[in-house]
Amino acid sequence: MDTIRPIIPTVSREAVDVCTRVTMLDTPGHKSFFNTRENAAAFADAALLLVDSVEGVTQGTAECVEILTAFHIPYAIVLTKCDEPASQVETVLEDLIQTHRIQIASWDTAT
């Protein structure tokens, strides 16, 4: 609390006390770490699936989707490197929708 107050002086003790603890597990995307991702999923309440928009959807991405689906874990997909000239946001999104049957609520690639 004393660490936060200088940064955000209006933070009340009540606001800090109602925060929920979140444990982040970062698992490698390389295929040799499949078991590591599967083990981490057993403890997850939710997940962020990071997809490199330059590299595109990989086998590791597909495996993660399968694991998250099998464990019924809600997840959000986060595209990284969208500011890179070689970024293929549209292609990645279409691949996720068509190949992996992921539903995308909406996206705006103009911004």
N, C-alpha and C positions, 0 to 999 in steps of 0.2 A: 504494500500500500504506500509506504513512504517512498518507494522507488518510482511509483506511478505519479504521485501527486505533483512533483515538480514539472512533469511533462504535461499532465492534464489536471490542472488544479481543481476543476469542478467535479472530479470523480468522487463519488461518495463511497463509504465503506460498504453500504448495501449493494451497490452495483458490482463491486469486486467479489463480494461473498457469494453472489448467485451464479458466478461463472462456473461452467462445467469443465472439468479436466479432460483434455484430449490427448491421447497418445498417438504420435505419428510414427508409422513404420515405413521406412523407405526401403523398397526392394529393388534390386537390379533388374533391368529389362532383358539381360542376356539369357538365352535359352538354357544355359547350364544352371540357372538359378530358379528353375521352375518349381522345385520342391520348396524353396525358400518363400516364394510368393504364395504357394498353396498353404504353407504353415502360417504365414502372416494373415492370410484371409480368414483362417479359423478364429482369429481373435478380433477381427475388424467389425465395427458397427457400420462403417461407411468407408468409401474410398474415393480418392482422386486419382484418375488414370491420366498420366501425362503422355501426350503424343507429340513427337517432334514433327512440326508441319513441313520441315524440309525433307526429312527422311521418309515421312509417311507412315502408314500403318505397317507394322512389322509382324512377324510370327509371334514375337513377345507380346505385342498388343493384343493379338487374337487370343493367345493363351490367357492373358489377364482377363479379357472379357469372358472367356469360358469359366474361369475360376470364380469371378465375381457373380456370374449368373448361377453357377452350380451351388454356391453358398448363399444365394439370395441376398447379396450385399448391395445396398443402394450405392450408386457411384455417379460421379460427374466426370466428364472428360474435359481436360484442359489442354488446349493446343499451345505448344511453346514455339518460340522462334518465328512468330507470325510477322515480325518486322524485317526478317531477312529477305533479300531479293529473290532467293530461290524457294521461298515459302510457297506451298501448294495447298492453301487452306481449303479451297473448293474441292479439290481432288481428294484430300484426306476426309473431308466431311461426306462426300459422295461414297467413298469406299466404306466408311463406317456404316452409312445408311444401307447401301446395297449389299455388301458382302457380309456384314456382321449384324444386320438387322437392328441397328441401334436407332432409336427414335431421337431426333433432334427437334427440340421445341421450336427454336427459331435461331437464326444467325444473321448477322449483317457484316459482310466482308468489306463494305465501303468505308468503315471507320477504322 
